[in-house]
Amino acid sequence: MERPNHLKVGDKSASSKATSIAIVVGIHIAVIFGLVAALNQGALMKQLQEIKATVDTQKEPPKAPPPPPPDLVKPPPPVAIVPDFQVATAAPPPVTVQKAAPPAPPPKAAPPAAASDPLRPIGRTHVLPPYPPISVRLNEQGTTLMLVHITTEGNVDDCKVEQSSSSERLDTAACDFVKSHWRWQPPTNQGTPTAVSTRVSVKWDLKDAK
């Protein structure tokens, strides 16, 4: 036997109302919990702000006292400066004093003149030349007179026969030996050696022939 339709409709209406009431109640409960949570959060934020304000107030350093007012000293009253006028007068002409000329220094004494030495032969060098063997065989002998030039070192650098021994061989031997062996101490002029010319002679004698 089937249930009548109006009973089914009534059951559906009753269950729909119960569901609507449950939803409304749930919404109210959610709203209430939201309000409570909002109130609790506001109180918590306020408490945190108060704690932060307290901490910041304690950390603030004390302010230094203001500096004392500057000591204002009154400036001294101005002093009037009176200009000092001076009239320039013509200066007297300068007096020129002529200084006496200093005495002339005495003339310097001339250094003593160096002694002059004459020409001096070095005796150990003035020996007779060897006799030419041919002249010995030919019995040639005589005296050769010569003009010799003596340098500042005492050497003979020139020889001229002024008077022959009558043998050219003997004259040549005399000049050659004098130039190569004879020496002099040259003369000096105020200490300085000078060159000079002098005459010398060599006597050829067969007695001296070796």
Secondary structure, 3 states (H helix, E strand, C coil): CCCCHHHHHHHHHHHHHHHHHHHHHHHHHHHHHHHHHHHHHHHHHHHHHHHHHHHHHHHCCCCCCCCCCCCCCCCCCCCCCCCCCCCCCCCCCCCCCCCCCCCCCCCCCCCCCCCCCCCEECHHHCCCCCCCHHHHHCCCCEEEEEEEEECCCCCEEEEEEEECCCCHHHHHHHHHHHHHHCCEECCEECCEECCEEEEEEEEECHHHCC
